[in-house]
Amino acid sequence: MWKWQAEGTAKAVVVLVHSAYEQHLRYVWQIEKWRLAGFHVYTGDLPGHGINASGDKVHRESFEEYEQAVNEMLNLASKNELPVFVIAHGLGATIAMSVLGKRKLNVAGAIFTSPWLKLKKFPLKSPHLFSGITQWVGPKKIEHGIELRHLMRDPLSYSHETESKIYHSVMTARWFKELQRYIKETAVAVEVYPQIPTCLYTAERDLITEKEIARQWLLKQQLNEFSYKEWTCCYHDLFQEPEKEDIFLAGQAFIHNILRSQ
């Protein structure tokens, strides 16, 4: 886990939670933008990701480990005695939703991008295609089949990520089955998520998840303050897209509105 100091006097703290198969280094641009805007930034690699990856780079970690890691980041961020905001992407957004619903944390607001609440992209040999589900609960390795070209359309970002080779989407069948259970439970949960200002962004051309399920989740929470936007033409990884500057400014405006009302 790492902390980046705000440029000048900090106005708040941002906790960034990355998605499945990646690591926090994909968020360097966003980290610097928040830091220069006057926010301390906390982030790190989730269990089984980045520097925490297993030797064979196969995902088999538990989802409770993910939740513990996010909870730890939020607890550390709160020690700054500044408002804390969660900005979480993909599976990271789903984990953050679950953590905020289970634990009483002092969080001023949240921004979720492309949360995994129902998958659109499945492995070629997906469990739901087989009647013999028992063959999919063991250590068998499967490839999710998500490639960087499915995540973003920015050629500069794509070239950089291809060269850095930091995206690994191989997992055990047991992990994938647990993933499906986890996202389904989070998607249907009501009266659990806290009454905090929440912004949810989806991508019009998301090839990974069903964006309508994310919108339905937000509406079901019956929040007093929330914002939703579907970004036209964008792929799943919104902060890797050509529109990322506009997306950042929109998220920053959302946070500034919250800070002004406190």
C-alpha positions, 0 to 999 in steps of 0.5 A: 500500500502506498500514499502520495502526498497532495500538492500543497495543502490537502483538502481530502483523501482519495482511496483508489481501488483497482479492478481484477487482473491488473495492478495500481500502476495502471492508475499512475495518470489518475494518481497524479491528477488527484495529487495535483488537485490537492488530494492525498492518494492511497492505493496498492495492489489487491491480494494476488495482483501486482507485487502480491501475485502468486508465482504462477500469476493464477488468481485463487485468492479469497474475496474476503482477502480483497475486502480486508485490503480495501478496509485497511486502505480506508482505515489508514486514509481516515487517520489523516482527519480529512474527508475520505473518498473511494474511487473504485473501478470494475471488480474493485468497485464491486468490492468497495460496494460490499465493504461499505455495506458491511462495515461502518466507515467514515467515508464522505462519498464514492465514485464507481466506474464500470462495476462488475455486477453482471458479467457480459464477457465469460471464459470460453469454457464458462461454468454456466455452459456446463451441466456438470458444475462440479467440474468447475469448483476445483483448482483447474486453471481457466483464462477469462479471455479479457484482452486489453483491446476489450478494455480500451480504445486509446491506442497510446494506452493500449501500446503502453499496457501491451509492452508492460505486460501487467494484465493477467486474467488466468484464474482457478475455476473455483475462483471464477465460481466465487466471483459469480456468486460475489457479484450477484450478491452485491448486485441484489443487495438493498438497504445495506449500502450506506447513505453517502453521496455516490457517483456511478459512471458506465461506458456505452461500449462496455464489452465486459459487464452489463451497464444496465445492472449497474444503473439499476443497483444505484437506483435501488439504493434510494440515496439522497444524493447520487449521480449517474452518467453513461459515457458515449463511445467509451470502453470499460476502462474509462480512465484509460480512454481518450475522454479521461480528462473530461471524466476526471473533471466530472468526478472532481466536480462531484467531490468538490460539491460534496466538500462545499456542502460539509 
